[in-house]
Amino acid sequence: MIQLVLTLCLLTTFSFAALAQDAVATLYSSTGVVEVTLSKSMRTTQGREGLLLYERDLVRTGVDGKATILFRDG
């Protein structure tokens, strides 16, 4: 039973790590109106701190908006 639980934990960890590797940046901070159009679903969502950004995602700010993006490659 313990071995099964440990195996499931390892598989889950590797699955999340594989998903995170595709991200090219993180929305570090945002103020005002910040919208992100996700390239995989073409859905628009409100930008929030910690949001992972992928290739071809679109970040758009309103007149009063600011977004700080931290790219994985520096």
VOBA-1610 file (N, C-alpha, C; in pm, whole numbers, padded with zeros to 5 digits, always signed):
BEGIN
Met+00082-00120+00000Met+00000+00000+00000Met+00086+00126+00000Ile+00189+00127+00084Ile+00278+00243+00090Ile+00349+00262-00043Gln+00388+00149-00105Gln+00457+00158-00234Gln+00365+00218-00340Leu+00238+00182-00337Leu+00142+00237-00432Leu+00127+00387-00414Val+00116+00432-00291Val+00103+00575-00263Val+00227+00651-00309Leu+00344+00597-00281Leu+00468+00662-00324Leu+00478+00668-00475Thr+00438+00562-00542Thr+00441+00559-00688Thr+00347+00666-00745Leu+00227+00676-00691Leu+00133+00777-00737Leu+00186+00918-00714Cys+00251+00940-00601Cys+00310+01071-00572Cys+00418+01106-00674Leu+00502+01010-00706Leu+00608+01034-00804Leu+00551+01062-00942Leu+00452+00985-00984Leu+00391+01007-01115Leu+00326+01144-01123Thr+00258+01185-01019Thr+00195+01317-01016Thr+00300+01427-01023Thr+00408+01411-00950Thr+00515+01511-00951Thr+00574+01526-01089Phe+00603+01415-01155Phe+00662+01421-01289Phe+00563+01477-01390Ser+00434+01450-01374Ser+00334+01504-01466Ser+00329+01656-01456Phe+00328+01710-01333Phe+00326+01855-01317Phe+00456+01917-01365Ala+00567+01851-01345Ala+00696+01903-01392Ala+00698+01911-01544Ala+00641+01812-01610Ala+00638+01813-01756Ala+00553+01928-01807Leu+00441+01955-01741Leu+00357+02067-01782Leu+00427+02200-01761Ala+00496+02215-01651Ala+00563+02340-01619Ala+00679+02369-01714Gln+00739+02266-01773Gln+00852+02286-01862Gln+00811+02357-01990Asp+00685+02348-02028Asp+00639+02415-02149Asp+00624+02565-02130Ala+00611+02610-02007Ala+00592+02752-01980Ala+00718+02829-02016Val+00701+02945-02079Val+00816+03028-02117Val+00831+03147-02025Ala+00725+03176-01947Ala+00731+03294-01859Ala+00624+03283-01751Thr+00634+03373-01654Thr+00535+03383-01546Thr+00493+03528-01535Leu+00364+03552-01518Leu+00316+03686-01491Leu+00353+03718-01347Tyr+00456+03798-01330Tyr+00515+03825-01199Tyr+00426+03917-01116Ser+00375+04023-01179Ser+00285+04115-01108Ser+00196+04185-01210Ser+00083+04232-01161Ser-00007+04306-01249Ser-00088+04406-01167Thr-00115+04520-01228Thr-00202+04621-01168Thr-00294+04673-01276Gly-00411+04717-01236Gly-00507+04767-01333Gly-00563+04652-01416Val-00606+04686-01537Val-00666+04585-01625Val-00555+04513-01702Val-00544+04382-01678Val-00450+04297-01751Val-00526+04172-01793Glu-00528+04146-01923Glu-00595+04028-01976Glu-00493+03940-02047Val-00513+03809-02035Val-00426+03714-02102Val-00513+03623-02188Thr-00481+03616-02317Thr-00548+03522-02405Thr-00458+03399-02416Leu-00511+03286-02371Leu-00434+03162-02368Leu-00435+03098-02506Ser-00316+03070-02559Ser-00305+03020-02695Ser-00365+02880-02713Lys-00360+02798-02610Lys-00409+02661-02623Lys-00560+02654-02634Ser-00631+02744-02565Ser-00777+02739-02565Ser-00840+02863-02629Met-00760+02964-02659Met-00808+03092-02711Met-00908+03157-02615Arg-00898+03123-02488Arg-00983+03179-02384Arg-00911+03298-02323Thr-00984+03405-02294Thr-00926+03523-02230Thr-00958+03518-02081Thr-00855+03543-02000Thr-00870+03540-01855Thr-00805+03663-01796Gln-00843+03697-01675Gln-00782+03810-01607Gln-00640+03772-01566Gly-00544+03859-01594Gly-00406+03834-01553Gly-00394+03839-01402Arg-00320+03744-01347Arg-00299+03741-01202Arg-00157+03693-01175Glu-00105+03733-01062Glu+00031+03695-01026Glu+00046+03544-01024Gly+00156+03496-01080Gly+00184+03353-01080Gly+00130+03277-01200Leu+00055+03345-01287Leu-00001+03279-01405Leu+00112+03237-01498Leu+00116+03110-01536Leu+00218+03061-01629Leu+00181+03103-01770Leu+00280+03149-01844Leu+00259+03193-01982Leu+00333+03098-02076Tyr+00268+03066-02187Tyr+00322+02973-02285Tyr+00342+03045-02418Glu+00414+02978-02510Glu+00435+03038-02642Glu+00302+03076-02703Arg+00297+03193-02762Arg+00182+03248-02833Arg+00069+03295-02743Asp+00086+03292-02609Asp-00012+03357-02522Asp-00001+03507-02544Leu-00110+03577-02530Leu-00114+03721-02555Leu-00150+03794-02426Val-00062+03886-02384Val-00087+03967-02265Val-00124+04107-02312Arg-00240+04155-02265Arg-00289+04285-02308Arg-00325+04366-02184Thr-00281+04492-02180Thr-00312+04578-02065Thr-00409+04687-02108Gly-00489+04732-02012Gly-00576+04846-02035Gly-00495+04974-02021Val-00561+05087-02035Val-00494+05217-02026Val-00422+05233-01893Asp-00484+05186-01785Asp-00425+05199-01652Asp-00349+05073-01608Gly-00334+04976-01697Gly-00276+04848-01659Gly-00125+04840-01676Lys-00064+04759-01592Lys+00078+04728-01601Lys+00096+04580-01573Ala+00190+04519-01645Ala+00220+04378-01622Ala+00371+04361-01622Thr+00420+04286-01526Thr+00562+04251-01521Thr+00571+04102-01549Ile+00648+04067-01652Ile+00661+03928-01695Ile+00803+03881-01671Leu+00816+03767-01605Leu+00947+03709-01577Leu+00966+03591-01671Phe+01060+03606-01766Phe+01086+03500-01863Phe+01180+03395-01804Arg+01157+03269-01837Arg+01235+03158-01782Arg+01381+03163-01826Asp+01407+03215-01946Asp+01545+03217-01996Asp+01619+03343-01956Gly+01560+03422-01870Gly+01627+03542-01819Gly+01585+03661-01892
//
